[in-house]
Amino acid sequence: MITDRVTYEQLLGISGCLALALLAHITTLPLWVPGIVVACGLIRLGLARSGRGSLPGSVLVTVAVLVVPLLLVRFHTFNGLVAGTALLSVTAGLKLLETKTRRDVYIITLIIYFVSLAALLEGDSFWLLAYLIGVCWLTTATLLRSTSSGPAPGWRPSLRYGGRVLAQALPLALVFWLLFPRFAGPLWHIPNDSQTAASGLSDTMSPGDITQLALSDEVAFRVRFDTATPPNRERYWRGPVLDVFDGHTWSRSPSSRGAPALQPLGPSYQYTVMMEPHRHRWIFMLDWPSTWNLPHAELSSDYTLMQNEPLSRPVDVLGASYTQVQSIEPLNARMRAREVRLPGDRNPRTKALARELRSAHADDMEFVQAVLAMFTQQPFFYTLTPPKLSDDSVDEFLFNTKRGFCGHYASAFAALARAAGIPARVVTGYQGGTLNPYGGYWILRQSDAHAWTEVWIEGRGWVRIDPTAAIAPQRVERGLADVASADESLASPWQRRTLWFSGLRLRFDAVKEIWRERILDFDQDSQRRLLEFLKIPEPDGQKLVMVLALAMSLVLGWLTWQVRRELAPRSKDETARAYARLCAKLAAAGIARLPYEGAEAYAQRVARLRPDLAGIVINLCRQYSFLRYAAPTTSVTLGQFQAAVRAFRPTRETKTTPAP
């Protein structure tokens, strides 16, 4: 007897699909939200396994009264992507508790699809999309098993049919993706105010800050050079400039708009910076930027490219830079006073050392060379694990520990220069990068974060001085991973022994970049180029809609033909074709069917002529009769009959001559 009540197997299948859909939100939802859903599922499965029904309605109301206010306290609203997903997830868990009929399973299935779509709007990863397609495929197969009027079909035919349904929907999705009119901004990613901002450089720097970034493998941005690539020692990517020092921490003062003019002294490099989101307004450009295509962005007075709003989504910036420049305008008195200012009661030993060096080197560049020589000749060490410093951090670094990272050396150098009356500031950013040969671009990770110093030299302007290049030149020439000692290496021993691992990571990164460029960044200009490729003259929005209507008509016509083809009664024809193949195989064996001969009579004649084939032929012909003429409740399926005919391979009987 067929019943509409759900079974334990159906509950188990739909609960598993819901858990897989929630797994995509594990980093955005509070852990107690999926915990509540899992608890609801386990309780309902336990009741179903023991033969009991769902919980009473009063229990469900009590749980809802307790959980919904918790969501409101956590999110302060039910409007928004994460808050709405949390509410949908809890609703699915409560629905599991009261699930009795197949209609309840259908509602939970619909929620699973919505939760999967929400995960796709939160993230833009290719691997996330592949995972969610798998979840929807499995959910569709589970739904097909739940809607069967008879015994539930096996997982293999359900997965096959579910995959065919998704494949049939793919052309329609592709048409909408390519031709649906785009807005100015991206339609794929919905900004989420509750997302945690990506890590990276900030507008302050204390000893050890960049050391923590050096331990991170997160991608900061990627760069593709149009023509020539500057040498590694010139690939400095300019970020926030820090010019306020309190004796321990460097910070960024409010800079005015409009950078003083610069005179280029070398070649210009054209490139595209593919920025990842971060919580600040600056864009990392190659020192020194001259042009860029980012609207509402301009250089600040310290030559940092700034936009109006924080970078909330990935963006590509086409730019050009000169790595060697000279200032045209002199340093004004107000800026000079700011760039030599030091706290009066901090780092006294550093100030005394600067006065001593200054008395011996009156020329500014000679003083700079003397400080760099001191770093080279005295026992200073470059390390990823420097000791902690006190409030007078420069004094303790220069005279006690003498062990530090790039931030320590840049801070100490700038403090010494200021104490000698030379304007100086600390610049933070990134240096070097890793070439991805599979994608033809450079990857700048957080581990490439760097700090250097700029000093003002009369007649030249701001000059980049990297004290790290004096103490650890290989850090600038090759990168961080080559300078780290054996016990400080960023790569694990397993990674160092398996060189293929780095190549595999670069290949994955190239796939990710192709996905971003070809799919995520598909915009109005991309649609215009598509229409031009289709030889449509003067493409505009009206013609785009016309092409969309034509493509939809073609796809919907094809889908209609597919559906009518599947709904048409084809089983008899397929049965006849399988029987015809059986007769052809027997004819090839020397026993052709007579035109007037039925299946049963043909089987009896084959049995008389070829007793060795009697059993299998009689069985196959009987199966054909059942499929052709009997009611559809027979246990024999068309697939089984077709498989048996394919496996049947009769041979022609060989006649033997009797012995004389």
N, C-alpha and C positions, 0 to 999 in steps of 0.2 A: 504494500500500500504506500503510495507516494504521499509524503507529508511536507508541510511548509516549515516545520520546526527545524532549527539549525542543529547540526550534529557537532560532536566534539572535534572531528577533523576539520570541519568548516571554520569553527572558532579558532582552532590552532593556526590554520593557514592565514586567516585575516589578521590575527594578532601578530604573527610573525612579519607580515607585510607592513603593519603599522609601526612596529619596532624598527624595521629597516628605514622607513621614511623619517622617523624621528632621529635616527643616527646621523642624518645629514645636518641636523640642527644642534648637535651636541656642544658646539663651541659658542653658540649664541643664546640658547635657552638656559635659564637656571636649572641646575641639575635636579632640583626637586620636581620640576614639571614632568620630564620623562620618567622620573621615579614614581610619580602618582599614576601615570599611564601604565607603567609596567606592573605596579601593584594591582591595579584594576584588572588587567589582563590575567594575571596569575590567579586572582580570586575567582574570576569567571570560569577559567579553565578548570580549576579545582572543583567548582560546583558541577560543571558539565561532566567531568570524569566520574564523579560519584553519583551521577544520575539525577541530581537536583536541578531545579530551574534557576532563574535569575533572582537577584536580591529583591526584597520588597521595595515598593516605591518610596516609602518613608525613609529608608536608608539612603537611597539615591539623592533625595532632596536634602538630607542632612549633609552628605558629602559635598554636594554642590554649594550649599550655603557656607561651608567652611573654606572651600577651595577658591571660589570666585572672588571673595574679598582679598584673599592672599595675592591673587593676580593684580587686583586693582592697587593694592599697597605697593607691590613690586614695580609696576609699570606706570602707575598714576593715570592710565588711560587704556582703552581697548583699541584705540586707533593707532595704526602703525604696523609695520611688517612683523617685528618680533613679538609685540604684544598680541597682535591678531593670531600669529602662529601658536603662541602659548595657549590662547583661549581655544583655538581649534583642537589642539592636542589634548587638552583636558576634556573637552567635549567628546572627543573620540573615546577616551578612557571611560568616561561615565556611560557612554552609549554601549561600550562593551559589557558593562555590568548589567545592563537591562536587555541585552540582546536575546531575543526569543525566536524571531522569524527571519526569513531571508531578506525581508525588507530592511531590517536593521543592519544586516551585512552590507546591503547596497549603500546605505547611508555612510557607513564607516569607510567603504571603498571610495566614495566620493570625497570624504575628508582626506584620505590618503593622497589622492591626486592633488588636492589643494595644498596640502603640506609639502608635497614634492615640488610644486610650482613655486611656493614661497622660498624654498631652499635655493631654487634656481635664480630667484630675484635677489637673494642675499649674496650669492657668490657667482663668480664668472669663470670658474675653473673648468677646463675641458674634462678633467677626470671626474669632477662633480656631476657634470652633465651625463657622462657615460654611466656613472653609478645610478643616477636617478632614472635613466632610461631602463636600466636593469630592474629597478624597484617597480616601475610602472608595468614593465613586461610581466614580472612575477605576480603583481596584483591583478592584472588582467587575466592571467591564467587561473589564479585562485577564484576570481569572479566567475569564469566559465565553468569551473568545477562546481560552484555553488548554484548555478542556474540550471543545471542539467535536470530534466524531468524524470530521468531514470537513474540508474546507478551512476555515481560520479565517474566521469572519464579519467583515464590515467593522466599523470603529469606530463608525459611526453606529448600526446596529442593536444593537450590544453596549451602547453607552451608553444607548440608549433602553430596552432590556430591564433593564439594571442600575438605571436610574432608577425603572422601574416596581417593581422588587423593593424598593428603599428606600422608595418611596412607600407600598407595601403594609404595610411594617413601622412606618410612622409612627403609625397609630392605636394600635397596641399600646404603642409607646413613650409616647404621650401619656397613655394610661390609667394606665400605671405611674407616670408623673411626677405626675399629679394625685392619684391615689388610693392609692398605696403608702404604708403608715403611715410617718410621719416620726419621726425621733429629735429630741431636744431641740436638738442642734446641727445645722449645715448638713451635708447629705450630698453636696453638689456638690464642695466644695473640700477636699482632704486636705492638712493643714498639712505643710510640708516644712522640716525643720530646717536644711537646707543652703541654703535660699534666701537671697539677699542682702537684707538689710533695706532698706526704702525710705528714701530720703534725707529729711532734714527737720531741724527744730531739735533741739538736744541740750541737755544740762544744764550746758554751759559756753559762754562767748562770749568770743572774742578779737577784736581789730580785724580786720575782713575776713571773718569767718565768714558773717554774713548777706549780705554782698556776693555770696558764691558762690551762696547760695540764690536771690538776685535774678536770677541768670542762668539759673535752671531754670524750665521751663514745666510741671513735673510738678504734678498735682493733689494738694493736701493733704487737702481735704475739701470737701463741698458743704453748703449750708444752705438750708432752705426755711422761710420765716416763715409762721406760721399766719394772722396778721392784719396788723397794721401792721409796717412795716420801719423800723428806726431810721435816722437820717441817717448818712451816711458817716463823719462826724467822731466818731460814737459806736459804730461797729462795730469794736471792739477785741476780738479773740478771744484769751482768756487762755491762755498756756502756762506753761512753767517759769519760776519766779521765782528770780532770781540775787541772792544777798545776801552772798557771800563774794568779796572782791577782794584780789588779791595784787599789785596795781600794774599788771598787764597783762591778766589774764584774770579774768572773773567766773565764778563757779560756784555751784552750788546746795547749800545745806546740808541735812542731813536734817531735814525738817519733821515736826512732830508732827501727829497727826490731830485733827480738830475745829477748825473755823474760828470765830473770835470773831463774835458776833452783829453784824448790820448793820441799819441803819434805812433803808428805801427812801425816796428823795426824788422819784422820778419814776415813769412808767408801767412796767409789766411787759411784756416781749416774749416771746411763745411761739414756739418754732421747733423744727426737727428738724435735728440735725447728722448728716450722713452721712460718717462717718470712713473714710479709707483706712488700710490697715495701716501701722504704723510700729513701731520697735523699743523704744518706751517705754510707760510706764503712764498717761501723762496724756491727758486728753480736752480738746480745745479748745472752750471755752464762751465765750459772750458775757459780757464784764464787766458786772455781777457775778452769777454763777449763784446761783439760789435753789432751784430744784427740778430733778430729773432722774429718769429711769426706768431707769437702768442698774444692775442688781444688783451688789452687792459693790463699789460705788464711793462715795467720799465726798470732801468737801472737805478739803484739808490746811489747816494753820494759815495759809498764805499764799494761800488761796482758789483753789488749783488743784484741779480735779477729777481724782482719781486712782482707778484700779482696781487690783485685786490683781495682775494679770498683764499683760505687754506686749500691745499690740494686734496680734494675729497675723492677724486677718481683718477685713473691712469690718463696721461696726456702725452702726446708727442709734440716736441718743440723742434722746429727746424732753425738752426742757428749757425753762426760763423764767429770765430774767435781768432785773435792774434796772441800767440804765446809769448811774444816779446814786444814790449811797448815802452814808451817814454812819456812822462807827464809833460804837458805844455804849460799849464797854469801853475803858479807857485802855491805853496801851502799857506792858507790864510792864518792869521794870528789866533783866531778862536779855535780852529781845528788843531793847530800846533800845540796850544795849551792843553787841550784835551788828550792829545796823543803822547804827552810826556808826564801826565799826572800819575803820582803814586801816593798811597796812604803814608802819612808821615811817621806812624808808629809801628810799621810792619817791616819785616825782613831787613834789619839794620846791617847785617853782615853782607848781604847782596849789594846794598848801596855803597858800603865801604870798598868792596871789590871793584865795583864799577868806577869809583873815583880813582882807585889805584891804576886800573887799566887805562882810564881816560888821560891821566897825567902822562902816560908813556905813549899814547896814540891820540894825537889831537885830530887827525883826519878821521872822518866818520867811517869810511870803508876800511881803514886800517884797524879801527876799533872792532868792527864786525869780524874781520879776519882773526884778530887776537882772541875774541871769544870762541870762535869756531876752533881755533888751534888749541885752546884750553880744553874743550870737549874731546878733542882727538888725543892730546898728549897725556891728560890725566886719566885715572882709572874710572871713567864713566862707562856704564853698561846699559845696553838696550834690552829691555825685558818686558814680557807680558804680565809678570807678577811682581810689580814693584811694591815695596813696603808702604804702609800708610804714613801720611805726613801730617804734621801738626798745623796750626793756624798759619804760622810763618812757613808756608810750604816751600817757597823758593830757597830760603836759608837752609832748611833741613835737606832739601834735595842737593844743593850745590856743595854743602860742606859735610854732610853726614852720610846719607844713603847712596847718592851718586848712581842710583838705579832707577830707570823710568822708561816710560813709553813716549810717543811723539808729543803728547800733550805736556808732559813734564819739561821736555827740552824747549818747546815753543814758548811756554810760559816763562821759564827761566831766562831765555834769550831776550824776550820782549822786556822783562823787568830790568835786566842789565842795561839794555839800550836806553830805556827811559831814564834810568838812574844816571846815565851819562849825558842826558840832554838830547838824545836822538829820538824823534817821534817813531813810535813802534806800535804795532797791534798784532793780535793773533787772528789768523784766518783758519776756519775749520771747513772741511769738505771731504773730498775723496781723492785718492791718488792711485794711478795705475789702472788696474782692472784685469780681467781674464778674457782672453779671446775665445769666442765660441766658433770654431771653424765650420761647424755644421750650419750655422745661421749667418755667419759673416758679420757678427757684431760683438761688442765688448760688454761684459757683465761687471757692474760695480756692486759689490756686496757691502754689508755693514762692516765686514772685516777689513774692507779697504778704506774705512774712515781714517782721516789724517788731520793733523794740525801743523801749521807752519807759521812763519812770522813775516811781516812786511815792515820794512824800515824806510823812512824818507831820507833820500840822499839828494842833496842840492844838485840841480842840473840834470837829474835823472828821474826824480819823482819816487813813487813807491816801488821798492825793489823787493822781490821775493827772496827770503833767506830761509832755507829749510835746515835747521840744525840737526835734524834726524839724519840728513845725508852725510853729515860729518861723523857722527858716531856709528851709524849703520847704513852705509851707502847702498848696500844690497836691498834694503827696505824700499828705496826709491827706484832702484834699477829693476828689481824683479818682483817685489811684492812681499807681503807680510809672511806668507807661508814658508818662504825660503829662508827667512831670518830667524824664525822661532826655533828655539833649541829643542832637543829631542823630547824633553819632558813638557814642553809648552806647545807643541805642534797642534794646529787647529784640526788636523786630520787624525783619526784614530789609527792605531797600528794596523788594523784590518784594512782600512782605506789605503794606507801607504803600501801595503803588500799587494793590493789588487788595483792596479792602475786602470783596469777597464772600468772601475766604478766611476771615475771622474768623466770618462768618455760617455758613459751611460747617462750621467746627470746632464751633461751638455746636450746630448741628443734630446732628452726630455724637455730641457729648457728651450731648445729650438722649436719643438712641437708646440710648446706653450706660446711662444712668440708668434708663430704662424697663426695659431688660433686667435690670438689677440688682434693681429693685424688684419686677418681676412674675415673674421666673424664679429668679434666684439666691436671693432672700429668701423663696421660697415655703416655708412651714413649717407646723407643726401648726395655728397659728391660721388660716392661709390655707385649709387643708383644712376646718377647722370652718366658716369663712365660706362655702366652696363647698357644703358639705352644707346649710347654712341657705338658700343660694340655690336649691338643688334642692328646697326645701320639705320636708326631712326633719326631723321633730320630734326635739328633744333629741339632737342628733348626738353620737356618741361613737365610740370605737375599734371597737366591735363592728359598728356600723352602717356605718362606713367600710369594713371588710373585706367586708361584705355587698354594698355598692355596687361595690367593686372586683371581687368575684367575678361579679356580674351584668354589669358592663362588659366583663370579660375574656371571658365566655361569648359576648356579642354580637360582639365583635371577632374572636374565634377562629372563630365560626361564619361570619362574613363572609369571613375569610381562607380557610377550607375551601371555601366556595363559589367563591371566586376561583381557587383552585388546581385544583379539579375542572373549572371552566370552561375553564381554560387547557389542561388535559391532555386534555379531550374532543376526539375527532376532528372538528374543525370545518372542515378544509380543503375537504372535498367540498362542504359547504353553502356556504361562501364562494365556491367556484368556480362553483357553480350560480347564486348570486345575481349574480355578475359577468356570467355568460352571459345571465341574464335581462335585465340592464340593456342588454346589447348587442342582444338581440332587440327590446327596447322602442324603442331608438333607430332600428333599421331599420324597425320598424312605423311609427314617426312619419314616416319618409321614404317610406312608401308600399309597403313590402315586408314584410308580416307573415309570420311563420313558421307553417307549417301544423302541426296537432296531431301528426301522425304523422311529421313531417320531422325527421331527424337533423341534427347539426351540419354534417357534410360535404355532405350533399345540400342543405341550406339555403344553404351558401356557394356551391355551384355554381349554384343558381337565382338568387341575388343577382348573381352574375357575369354571367349571361346577360341579366338585366334591366337591370343597372347596371354596364356595363364599367368606369366610372370608379371604382367601389368594389371591384372584383374583388380586387385584390392585398391590400388591408388586411383585407377581410372573410375571405378564404380563410386568411390568416395567423392571424387571431384565432380562427377556428373550429378551426384545427389546434392552436393552443395550448390551447384548451379541451379538446379530445379528449385531448391528452397529459396535462394535469393531472387529468382526470376518470378516465381509464382506464389510463394507462401506469404503469410502475414509478416510484417516487419519485426515481430517479436522473437524471431528465431535467434539462436545463440551463435549462428554462423555470421561473420561479418564480411563485407566486401573486401576489406584489406587482407583478411586471412585467406580468402579464396584467391585473390590476385597473387599473394606471396606463394601459395602452394603451386599455382600454375607456373610461376617463374622458376620455382625450384624443380619442377618436373622436367626431366630430360630423358625421354625414351630413346632407345637405340634400335636400329633396324635389325630384325632377327636374321642371323646367319644360318643358312641351310648347310647341313653336313651330309656328306655322301656315306651311306651305310657300307660297312666292310663286306667284301665278297665272301 
